[in-house]
Amino acid sequence: MFVEEAQDMPLATLEEICLLSNLETQQHNRLQVVLFGQLELDVGLSASHAR
């Protein structure tokens, strides 16, 4: 799944996407997520409350 403009998404939405990426079989992940965004995305994801 590709997510563009991810810096504009609320943190709660990014957390839900993270939960989707945890779906896996014994051998493979079911879903890979790639976030595209501006520098603000890095700032938001590096905040202590986003860990």
PDB file with SEQRES, HELIX, SHEET and CRYST1 records, atoms N, CA, C and O in Angstrom:
SEQRES   1 A   51  MET PHE VAL GLU GLU ALA GLN ASP MET PRO LEU ALA THR          
SEQRES   2 A   51  LEU GLU GLU ILE CYS LEU LEU SER ASN LEU GLU THR GLN          
SEQRES   3 A   51  GLN HIS ASN ARG LEU GLN VAL VAL LEU PHE GLY GLN LEU          
SEQRES   4 A   51  GLU LEU ASP VAL GLY LEU SER ALA SER HIS ALA ARG              
HELIX    1 AA1 ALA A    6  ASP A    8  5                                   3    
HELIX    2 AA2 LEU A   11  SER A   21  1                                  11    
HELIX    3 AA3 LEU A   39  SER A   46  1                                   8    
HELIX    4 AA4 SER A   48  ALA A   50  5                                   3    
SHEET    1 AA1 2 PHE A   2  VAL A   3  0                                        
SHEET    2 AA1 2 VAL A  34  LEU A  35  1                                        
CRYST1    1.000    1.000    1.000  90.00  90.00  90.00 P 1           1          
ATOM      1  N   MET A   1       0.856  -1.160   0.000  1.00  0.00           N  
ATOM      2  CA  MET A   1       0.000   0.000   0.000  1.00  0.00           C  
ATOM      3  C   MET A   1       0.903   1.223   0.000  1.00  0.00           C  
ATOM      4  O   MET A   1       1.838   1.314   0.795  1.00  0.00           O  
ATOM      5  N   PHE A   2       0.626   2.146  -0.877  1.00  0.00           N  
ATOM      6  CA  PHE A   2       1.348   3.402  -0.930  1.00  0.00           C  
ATOM      7  C   PHE A   2       0.445   4.504  -0.371  1.00  0.00           C  
ATOM      8  O   PHE A   2      -0.720   4.615  -0.751  1.00  0.00           O  
ATOM      9  N   VAL A   3       0.992   5.307   0.524  1.00  0.00           N  
ATOM     10  CA  VAL A   3       0.241   6.402   1.130  1.00  0.00           C  
ATOM     11  C   VAL A   3       0.969   7.697   0.800  1.00  0.00           C  
ATOM     12  O   VAL A   3       2.087   7.921   1.263  1.00  0.00           O  
ATOM     13  N   GLU A   4       0.338   8.547   0.001  1.00  0.00           N  
ATOM     14  CA  GLU A   4       0.915   9.837  -0.340  1.00  0.00           C  
ATOM     15  C   GLU A   4       0.405  10.900   0.619  1.00  0.00           C  
ATOM     16  O   GLU A   4      -0.668  10.773   1.209  1.00  0.00           O  
ATOM     17  N   GLU A   5       1.200  11.948   0.760  1.00  0.00           N  
ATOM     18  CA  GLU A   5       0.866  13.073   1.643  1.00  0.00           C  
ATOM     19  C   GLU A   5       0.592  12.596   3.066  1.00  0.00           C  
ATOM     20  O   GLU A   5      -0.319  13.086   3.734  1.00  0.00           O  
ATOM     21  N   ALA A   6       1.381  11.649   3.512  1.00  0.00           N  
ATOM     22  CA  ALA A   6       1.174  11.046   4.830  1.00  0.00           C  
ATOM     23  C   ALA A   6       1.367  12.045   5.963  1.00  0.00           C  
ATOM     24  O   ALA A   6       0.861  11.825   7.064  1.00  0.00           O  
ATOM     25  N   GLN A   7       2.082  13.130   5.720  1.00  0.00           N  
ATOM     26  CA  GLN A   7       2.289  14.114   6.776  1.00  0.00           C  
ATOM     27  C   GLN A   7       0.981  14.796   7.173  1.00  0.00           C  
ATOM     28  O   GLN A   7       0.888  15.377   8.254  1.00  0.00           O  
ATOM     29  N   ASP A   8      -0.021  14.728   6.310  1.00  0.00           N  
ATOM     30  CA  ASP A   8      -1.310  15.363   6.611  1.00  0.00           C  
ATOM     31  C   ASP A   8      -2.275  14.433   7.338  1.00  0.00           C  
ATOM     32  O   ASP A   8      -3.367  14.852   7.724  1.00  0.00           O  
ATOM     33  N   MET A   9      -1.886  13.189   7.526  1.00  0.00           N  
ATOM     34  CA  MET A   9      -2.768  12.227   8.191  1.00  0.00           C  
ATOM     35  C   MET A   9      -2.664  12.379   9.701  1.00  0.00           C  
ATOM     36  O   MET A   9      -1.578  12.628  10.225  1.00  0.00           O  
ATOM     37  N   PRO A  10      -3.771  12.233  10.399  1.00  0.00           N  
ATOM     38  CA  PRO A  10      -3.712  12.235  11.861  1.00  0.00           C  
ATOM     39  C   PRO A  10      -2.903  11.037  12.358  1.00  0.00           C  
ATOM     40  O   PRO A  10      -2.867   9.991  11.710  1.00  0.00           O  
ATOM     41  N   LEU A  11      -2.268  11.195  13.487  1.00  0.00           N  
ATOM     42  CA  LEU A  11      -1.459  10.125  14.055  1.00  0.00           C  
ATOM     43  C   LEU A  11      -2.283   8.859  14.279  1.00  0.00           C  
ATOM     44  O   LEU A  11      -1.775   7.752  14.102  1.00  0.00           O  
ATOM     45  N   ALA A  12      -3.531   9.010  14.660  1.00  0.00           N  
ATOM     46  CA  ALA A  12      -4.397   7.843  14.886  1.00  0.00           C  
ATOM     47  C   ALA A  12      -4.575   7.040  13.597  1.00  0.00           C  
ATOM     48  O   ALA A  12      -4.624   5.810  13.642  1.00  0.00           O  
ATOM     49  N   THR A  13      -4.669   7.703  12.470  1.00  0.00           N  
ATOM     50  CA  THR A  13      -4.800   7.009  11.189  1.00  0.00           C  
ATOM     51  C   THR A  13      -3.520   6.265  10.849  1.00  0.00           C  
ATOM     52  O   THR A  13      -3.570   5.128  10.379  1.00  0.00           O  
ATOM     53  N   LEU A  14      -2.378   6.892  11.080  1.00  0.00           N  
ATOM     54  CA  LEU A  14      -1.102   6.222  10.833  1.00  0.00           C  
ATOM     55  C   LEU A  14      -0.943   5.000  11.731  1.00  0.00           C  
ATOM     56  O   LEU A  14      -0.373   3.992  11.312  1.00  0.00           O  
ATOM     57  N   GLU A  15      -1.441   5.082  12.956  1.00  0.00           N  
ATOM     58  CA  GLU A  15      -1.395   3.930  13.862  1.00  0.00           C  
ATOM     59  C   GLU A  15      -2.254   2.783  13.333  1.00  0.00           C  
ATOM     60  O   GLU A  15      -1.864   1.620  13.439  1.00  0.00           O  
ATOM     61  N   GLU A  16      -3.421   3.101  12.763  1.00  0.00           N  
ATOM     62  CA  GLU A  16      -4.283   2.073  12.181  1.00  0.00           C  
ATOM     63  C   GLU A  16      -3.601   1.406  10.988  1.00  0.00           C  
ATOM     64  O   GLU A  16      -3.695   0.191  10.814  1.00  0.00           O  
ATOM     65  N   ILE A  17      -2.919   2.195  10.174  1.00  0.00           N  
ATOM     66  CA  ILE A  17      -2.182   1.644   9.038  1.00  0.00           C  
ATOM     67  C   ILE A  17      -1.072   0.726   9.539  1.00  0.00           C  
ATOM     68  O   ILE A  17      -0.815  -0.321   8.944  1.00  0.00           O  
ATOM     69  N   CYS A  18      -0.428   1.108  10.608  1.00  0.00           N  
ATOM     70  CA  CYS A  18       0.627   0.278  11.197  1.00  0.00           C  
ATOM     71  C   CYS A  18       0.049  -1.065  11.648  1.00  0.00           C  
ATOM     72  O   CYS A  18       0.684  -2.104  11.464  1.00  0.00           O  
ATOM     73  N   LEU A  19      -1.129  -1.052  12.225  1.00  0.00           N  
ATOM     74  CA  LEU A  19      -1.765  -2.302  12.644  1.00  0.00           C  
ATOM     75  C   LEU A  19      -2.062  -3.201  11.450  1.00  0.00           C  
ATOM     76  O   LEU A  19      -1.923  -4.421  11.541  1.00  0.00           O  
ATOM     77  N   LEU A  20      -2.470  -2.608  10.335  1.00  0.00           N  
ATOM     78  CA  LEU A  20      -2.713  -3.397   9.127  1.00  0.00           C  
ATOM     79  C   LEU A  20      -1.438  -4.062   8.631  1.00  0.00           C  
ATOM     80  O   LEU A  20      -1.475  -5.175   8.106  1.00  0.00           O  
ATOM     81  N   SER A  21      -0.321  -3.385   8.797  1.00  0.00           N  
ATOM     82  CA  SER A  21       0.942  -3.948   8.302  1.00  0.00           C  
ATOM     83  C   SER A  21       1.417  -5.123   9.154  1.00  0.00           C  
ATOM     84  O   SER A  21       2.343  -5.830   8.757  1.00  0.00           O  
ATOM     85  N   ASN A  22       0.803  -5.343  10.311  1.00  0.00           N  
ATOM     86  CA  ASN A  22       1.172  -6.467  11.165  1.00  0.00           C  
ATOM     87  C   ASN A  22       0.530  -7.782  10.734  1.00  0.00           C  
ATOM     88  O   ASN A  22       0.852  -8.838  11.279  1.00  0.00           O  
ATOM     89  N   LEU A  23      -0.376  -7.725   9.761  1.00  0.00           N  
ATOM     90  CA  LEU A  23      -1.000  -8.949   9.259  1.00  0.00           C  
ATOM     91  C   LEU A  23       0.041  -9.748   8.490  1.00  0.00           C  
ATOM     92  O   LEU A  23       0.645  -9.241   7.545  1.00  0.00           O  
ATOM     93  N   GLU A  24       0.249 -10.983   8.889  1.00  0.00           N  
ATOM     94  CA  GLU A  24       1.268 -11.785   8.224  1.00  0.00           C  
ATOM     95  C   GLU A  24       0.934 -13.267   8.316  1.00  0.00           C  
ATOM     96  O   GLU A  24       0.158 -13.693   9.171  1.00  0.00           O  
ATOM     97  N   THR A  25       1.527 -14.036   7.429  1.00  0.00           N  
ATOM     98  CA  THR A  25       1.458 -15.483   7.494  1.00  0.00           C  
ATOM     99  C   THR A  25       2.738 -15.964   8.160  1.00  0.00           C  
ATOM    100  O   THR A  25       3.542 -15.152   8.618  1.00  0.00           O  
ATOM    101  N   GLN A  26       2.934 -17.257   8.217  1.00  0.00           N  
ATOM    102  CA  GLN A  26       4.168 -17.766   8.818  1.00  0.00           C  
ATOM    103  C   GLN A  26       5.395 -17.405   7.987  1.00  0.00           C  
ATOM    104  O   GLN A  26       6.507 -17.339   8.511  1.00  0.00           O  
ATOM    105  N   GLN A  27       5.191 -17.172   6.691  1.00  0.00           N  
ATOM    106  CA  GLN A  27       6.330 -16.942   5.817  1.00  0.00           C  
ATOM    107  C   GLN A  27       6.431 -15.523   5.269  1.00  0.00           C  
ATOM    108  O   GLN A  27       7.526 -15.075   4.929  1.00  0.00           O  
ATOM    109  N   HIS A  28       5.318 -14.812   5.177  1.00  0.00           N  
ATOM    110  CA  HIS A  28       5.324 -13.512   4.511  1.00  0.00           C  
ATOM    111  C   HIS A  28       4.419 -12.511   5.220  1.00  0.00           C  
ATOM    112  O   HIS A  28       3.436 -12.878   5.864  1.00  0.00           O  
ATOM    113  N   ASN A  29       4.777 -11.243   5.084  1.00  0.00           N  
ATOM    114  CA  ASN A  29       3.857 -10.192   5.478  1.00  0.00           C  
ATOM    115  C   ASN A  29       2.754 -10.121   4.435  1.00  0.00           C  
ATOM    116  O   ASN A  29       3.008 -10.328   3.248  1.00  0.00           O  
ATOM    117  N   ARG A  30       1.569  -9.839   4.854  1.00  0.00           N  
ATOM    118  CA  ARG A  30       0.448  -9.727   3.923  1.00  0.00           C  
ATOM    119  C   ARG A  30       0.416  -8.364   3.253  1.00  0.00           C  
ATOM    120  O   ARG A  30      -0.071  -8.225   2.132  1.00  0.00           O  
ATOM    121  N   LEU A  31       0.936  -7.363   3.944  1.00  0.00           N  
ATOM    122  CA  LEU A  31       0.821  -6.000   3.442  1.00  0.00           C  
ATOM    123  C   LEU A  31       2.096  -5.232   3.747  1.00  0.00           C  
ATOM    124  O   LEU A  31       2.574  -5.233   4.881  1.00  0.00           O  
ATOM    125  N   GLN A  32       2.636  -4.585   2.745  1.00  0.00           N  
ATOM    126  CA  GLN A  32       3.756  -3.670   2.959  1.00  0.00           C  
ATOM    127  C   GLN A  32       3.223  -2.255   2.794  1.00  0.00           C  
ATOM    128  O   GLN A  32       2.407  -1.989   1.912  1.00  0.00           O  
ATOM    129  N   VAL A  33       3.681  -1.363   3.637  1.00  0.00           N  
ATOM    130  CA  VAL A  33       3.227   0.016   3.615  1.00  0.00           C  
ATOM    131  C   VAL A  33       4.407   0.919   3.316  1.00  0.00           C  
ATOM    132  O   VAL A  33       5.468   0.793   3.927  1.00  0.00           O  
ATOM    133  N   VAL A  34       4.217   1.832   2.370  1.00  0.00           N  
ATOM    134  CA  VAL A  34       5.224   2.843   2.046  1.00  0.00           C  
ATOM    135  C   VAL A  34       4.565   4.198   2.233  1.00  0.00           C  
ATOM    136  O   VAL A  34       3.568   4.512   1.583  1.00  0.00           O  
ATOM    137  N   LEU A  35       5.132   4.999   3.130  1.00  0.00           N  
ATOM    138  CA  LEU A  35       4.606   6.333   3.389  1.00  0.00           C  
ATOM    139  C   LEU A  35       5.416   7.361   2.612  1.00  0.00           C  
ATOM    140  O   LEU A  35       6.645   7.368   2.680  1.00  0.00           O  
ATOM    141  N   PHE A  36       4.733   8.223   1.879  1.00  0.00           N  
ATOM    142  CA  PHE A  36       5.361   9.338   1.179  1.00  0.00           C  
ATOM    143  C   PHE A  36       4.866  10.615   1.827  1.00  0.00           C  
ATOM    144  O   PHE A  36       3.669  10.766   2.076  1.00  0.00           O  
ATOM    145  N   GLY A  37       5.778  11.535   2.103  1.00  0.00           N  
ATOM    146  CA  GLY A  37       5.356  12.785   2.706  1.00  0.00           C  
ATOM    147  C   GLY A  37       6.476  13.792   2.771  1.00  0.00           C  
ATOM    148  O   GLY A  37       7.618  13.510   2.409  1.00  0.00           O  
ATOM    149  N   GLN A  38       6.131  14.955   3.234  1.00  0.00           N  
ATOM    150  CA  GLN A  38       7.082  16.039   3.407  1.00  0.00           C  
ATOM    151  C   GLN A  38       7.896  15.791   4.675  1.00  0.00           C  
ATOM    152  O   GLN A  38       7.669  14.807   5.379  1.00  0.00           O  
ATOM    153  N   LEU A  39       8.831  16.673   4.961  1.00  0.00           N  
ATOM    154  CA  LEU A  39       9.687  16.527   6.140  1.00  0.00           C  
ATOM    155  C   LEU A  39       8.891  16.479   7.441  1.00  0.00           C  
ATOM    156  O   LEU A  39       9.346  15.908   8.432  1.00  0.00           O  
ATOM    157  N   GLU A  40       7.714  17.074   7.435  1.00  0.00           N  
ATOM    158  CA  GLU A  40       6.884  17.064   8.636  1.00  0.00           C  
ATOM    159  C   GLU A  40       6.523  15.639   9.052  1.00  0.00           C  
ATOM    160  O   GLU A  40       6.273  15.382  10.230  1.00  0.00           O  
ATOM    161  N   LEU A  41       6.494  14.727   8.108  1.00  0.00           N  
ATOM    162  CA  LEU A  41       6.198  13.330   8.424  1.00  0.00           C  
ATOM    163  C   LEU A  41       7.276  12.760   9.333  1.00  0.00           C  
ATOM    164  O   LEU A  41       6.957  12.088  10.314  1.00  0.00           O  
ATOM    165  N   ASP A  42       8.540  13.014   9.030  1.00  0.00           N  
ATOM    166  CA  ASP A  42       9.638  12.545   9.883  1.00  0.00           C  
ATOM    167  C   ASP A  42       9.536  13.124  11.283  1.00  0.00           C  
ATOM    168  O   ASP A  42       9.755  12.427  12.275  1.00  0.00           O  
ATOM    169  N   VAL A  43       9.203  14.398  11.353  1.00  0.00           N  
ATOM    170  CA  VAL A  43       9.069  15.050  12.661  1.00  0.00           C  
ATOM    171  C   VAL A  43       7.943  14.411  13.459  1.00  0.00           C  
ATOM    172  O   VAL A  43       8.100  14.131  14.647  1.00  0.00           O  
ATOM    173  N   GLY A  44       6.809  14.180  12.809  1.00  0.00           N  
ATOM    174  CA  GLY A  44       5.664  13.578  13.491  1.00  0.00           C  
ATOM    175  C   GLY A  44       5.931  12.158  13.944  1.00  0.00           C  
ATOM    176  O   GLY A  44       5.528  11.766  15.039  1.00  0.00           O  
ATOM    177  N   LEU A  45       6.613  11.380  13.105  1.00  0.00           N  
ATOM    178  CA  LEU A  45       6.881   9.985  13.458  1.00  0.00           C  
ATOM    179  C   LEU A  45       7.984   9.849  14.503  1.00  0.00           C  
ATOM    180  O   LEU A  45       8.047   8.842  15.208  1.00  0.00           O  
ATOM    181  N   SER A  46       8.841  10.839  14.608  1.00  0.00           N  
ATOM    182  CA  SER A  46       9.925  10.750  15.592  1.00  0.00           C  
ATOM    183  C   SER A  46       9.513  11.275  16.971  1.00  0.00           C  
ATOM    184  O   SER A  46      10.285  11.171  17.924  1.00  0.00           O  
ATOM    185  N   ALA A  47       8.328  11.829  17.084  1.00  0.00           N  
ATOM    186  CA  ALA A  47       7.847  12.326  18.378  1.00  0.00           C  
ATOM    187  C   ALA A  47       7.664  11.150  19.339  1.00  0.00           C  
ATOM    188  O   ALA A  47       7.294  10.051  18.927  1.00  0.00           O  
ATOM    189  N   SER A  48       7.925  11.392  20.603  1.00  0.00           N  
ATOM    190  CA  SER A  48       7.876  10.315  21.596  1.00  0.00           C  
ATOM    191  C   SER A  48       6.477   9.693  21.704  1.00  0.00           C  
ATOM    192  O   SER A  48       6.372   8.496  21.969  1.00  0.00           O  
ATOM    193  N   HIS A  49       5.416  10.456  21.512  1.00  0.00           N  
ATOM    194  CA  HIS A  49       4.060   9.906  21.624  1.00  0.00           C  
ATOM    195  C   HIS A  49       3.676   9.067  20.397  1.00  0.00           C  
ATOM    196  O   HIS A  49       2.638   8.405  20.412  1.00  0.00           O  
ATOM    197  N   ALA A  50       4.495   9.083  19.338  1.00  0.00           N  
ATOM    198  CA  ALA A  50       4.202   8.298  18.141  1.00  0.00           C  
ATOM    199  C   ALA A  50       4.910   6.952  18.176  1.00  0.00           C  
ATOM    200  O   ALA A  50       4.742   6.146  17.261  1.00  0.00           O  
ATOM    201  N   ARG A  51       5.678   6.699  19.187  1.00  0.00           N  
ATOM    202  CA  ARG A  51       6.440   5.441  19.233  1.00  0.00           C  
ATOM    203  C   ARG A  51       5.506   4.375  19.675  1.00  0.00           C  
ATOM    204  O   ARG A  51       5.904   3.216  19.795  1.00  0.00           O  
TER     205      ARG A  51                                                      
END                                                                             
